[in-house]
Amino acid sequence: MFISRVHLVEVFFTKLVFNLKSEASQTYLAYIWWILEPALMSVVFYVVFDLFLAGRVPNFFIFIICGQIPFLWFSNSVNNASKSIMDAHGLINQAAIPKPFFPMLVVFQDAFKQAIVFTTMIIFFKIYGMEISWVWLSLAVIILTQLLLISAAALLVAAITPFLPDFKYLVSTTTMALMFGSGVFYSYKDVLLPQHQQFFLMNPVANLIKNYRHVLMENTLPDWTALGYICLGSLALIFIMTSYYRRTDTLYARLITQ
């Protein structure tokens, strides 16, 4: 069965709403869990690295939140997207749906949840007593940049997993390792030599976290050049992956049914 583009958009948003409701219904706390998960993770890191290990970063709890919340968004979206095509085998066997539909559905589903998390975070910062200025408007650019990066990574990992089903475990391990290499719970300026810091910031996730902290903690504008490079790299990968999916679309149906 072939689906028109208009119908495909309708299916996309209908399934997006159903998935969000289904996910929320699986826990007693429902939608509140979307906020509690990053909050609890931030508390754990704060207790371990500030109270137990005597961290030296000022406002360390805010520092952790500014790193943990963006990282969890990236990690959860990429991990979920890695198995999105495999999990949709029933629908793929029934209709000719472009395969990017499935990882992008995951991306938008997690982006909706993240919008609630970011809104709650800003409200918490205001209650905490942080100064909110016009500089915070630049958060929209950082968030959009991260959304492009997540979309590119999601399309990539989703394309590989049907060929190597165990690849989803490698994705999970890699994102866990990435957390330790992105400065989520430490300041790279305190642990790296000046000549090594630029190499560290070549990690786009680490660079995004740095820019979130610039805006939220220091009330300074982000590094527009770095954000521009991340956007261009992400758009290039998105273009490459969508072209790849167009050439190999029918191959995935055969792989999944084997």
N, C-alpha and C positions, 0 to 999 in steps of 0.2 A: 504494500500500500504506500503510495506516494503522498506527501503532505505539502501543501502550498506554503509559501513563506508567511502569509498572513495567519494561516492556521498554526504554523510552527511557533509563531510569537505567542499566540493564544495558549497553546499547549505549554510553552515555556513558563509563562507567568502563573498559569493554573497549577502546574506541577510544583512551582516554587512555593506557592501558598500552602499547598497540601503537605509538602515536605516539612515546612516550618511548623505547621500544626502537629504533624505526626511526631516530629522530634521533640516538641515541647510536651506532648502527651505521654512520653515514655518515662518521665520523671515526676515525682510528686511536686517538686518546686517549679515545674514547667518553665516559663520564660525567665523566671528569676535566676535559674541556673546559668543562663548565658552571661549574667553579670557576676555570679558567685565564683565561677571557675577561675577567671583571671584575678579576681580579688583574693581568693584563697591562695593561689599560686604566689601572688605578690607578698602576702603575709608570711608564707613559708620562707621565701628568699630573704625577707627583711629580718625574720627571727634568726635564721642561720648566719647570714653574712654581716648583719649589723650588731645584733645583740650577742651572739655566741662568738663570732670571729672579730668583733670590734672594728667594723668598717669605718673608714675615715671620710666618706663622702657626705657632705652636708645634705640635709633633707633626704636621707637615704630611701625612705619609704616612697616618696614622690619619684625619686630617681629610678627605683625598681618598677613602679607602675608605668613610667614613660618607656621603659624597655620591654617589660613583660607583656603588656597588652598588645602592642604592635607585633611582637614576635609570635604570640599565640595565634593571632589572626593569620599570619603567614604560614605557620606550622600546621594548624588545623586545616586550612584550606588546601594546602598542597597534599597533605596526607589523605584527606577525603577525596580529592580529585584523582589521585593515583589509581583508585579502584573504581572510578565512576563508570567507565565504559564496561568493565567486567560485570558490575552490579546491574547494569541495564540490559543484560542479555535477552530478557523476555521481550522488552519493547523493541529492541533492535531486530529481533526475529519477526516482528509483526509489521514494522513500518520502516520505510527508507528515510531515516532521520540522520542529518549530518552529524558526524561523531563529535565535533566540538560542542554540540548541544549539551552533552552530559557533563564534561568538566566545567563548562561555563555556568551550568545550573548550580553546581556546587559553589563556584566562586560567588555568584550573586546571592545565594542562600546565606553563606557565611558573611558576606558584606552587609546584608541586612541586619544580622545579629550584631555585627561590629559597630554599626551606626548607633545601636542602642547602648553598647558598651562605651563608646566614645562620649556620647551624650552624658551618661552617668558619670564618667570620669571627670568631665569638665565641671559638672555640678559639684562633685566631691572636692575638686580643687578650689572652687569658689568658697565652699563651706570651710575648707581647711585654712583659708585666708590668703591664698596666692593671688598675686596681682594679675588681673586679666586686662590685656591691652589690645589695640588694633592689630598688633603683630600676630595674635592668635588666628587671625583670618587666613594667614598663610598655611595653617594646618590643612586647609582644603586641598592645596597643591600637593602637600606631602602625602595625604591620604589617597589622592588620585594617582600619584606616582606609585604608591605601594599596591594599589589595585591593579595597575598595569603589570607590575612585577609579578604579582600573584597569578594573574591571568596567563602570563607567558609561561611561568613554571608549571601551572596546572595543565595547560595544553601539552607541555612536553612530557610530564610524568604519566599522564593518561594515555599518551600514544605508545609508551613503552610497555606498560604493564600487561596488555593482552598477549604480547609476544613472550614475556617473561613474568608469569604470575607472581613469582616470589619477589619481584622488584619492589612491590609495595612495602615489604619489610625493610628493604634497603633505604627507601625513601624515609621511612619512620626513623631509622637509625641516623641517617644523614641530617635530618632536621634537628634531632636531639643534639648531635655533635655541633651543628650550626649555632645552637643556643650558647654554647660555651665559647664560640668564636665570634660572637656578635656584640659582646659587651652588655648583655642583659643585666647582669648583677655586678659589674665592675666598670670602672672608668678606664678606657684604653690609655688615656694620658698618664695614668698612675702606674701602669704595668708594662708599657711599651716604651722603648727608646724613641726619641723624636724621628730618627731616620726610618723606623719601622711603622710608624703610624699611618703613613700614606698607603702602605701595602694592606694594612688592616682595613682601611676604609674602602678598599677595592671590593670588599664584600658588600653588596648593595643593601643587605639587611642591616648590617652594622652602620652603614652610612645613613639609612633612614632613621634608625634609633637615635643616632647623633643629632639629626635635624629635629626630631620630635623634642629632644631635651633642650636644644637651643631655643626653640620657640616657647615651650611650656615652663621651663625652669629659669631661663636666662632672659626671656622676653627679647630675643634677638632674631632677626630674620634668618631663614634657613640658607644653606649653601645652594643657590639657584643653579650653579654650574653642575654640581654633583647630581642634583635632581634631574637636570636636563639630560645628562648622560644615562641615568637609570631609565628615564622615559624612552630615550631613543633605542637603547639596548633592548628594552622590553617590547617596544613596538616592532623592532626588527625580528625578534624571536616569534612574536605573535604572527607576523606575516609569513615567516618560514613555516610555522606549524600549520597554519590554516591552508597554505598551499600543499603541504604534505598530506593533510587530511583529505583534500579534494582528490588527490591522485590515488589514494589508497582506501577510499571509503568502503568499497565492497569487500575489501580484504578482512576487515574487522568482523563482519558478520560470519565469515567462514571460520575465522579463528575462534570465536566465542562458541560456535556450535560444535566444534570438535571435541 
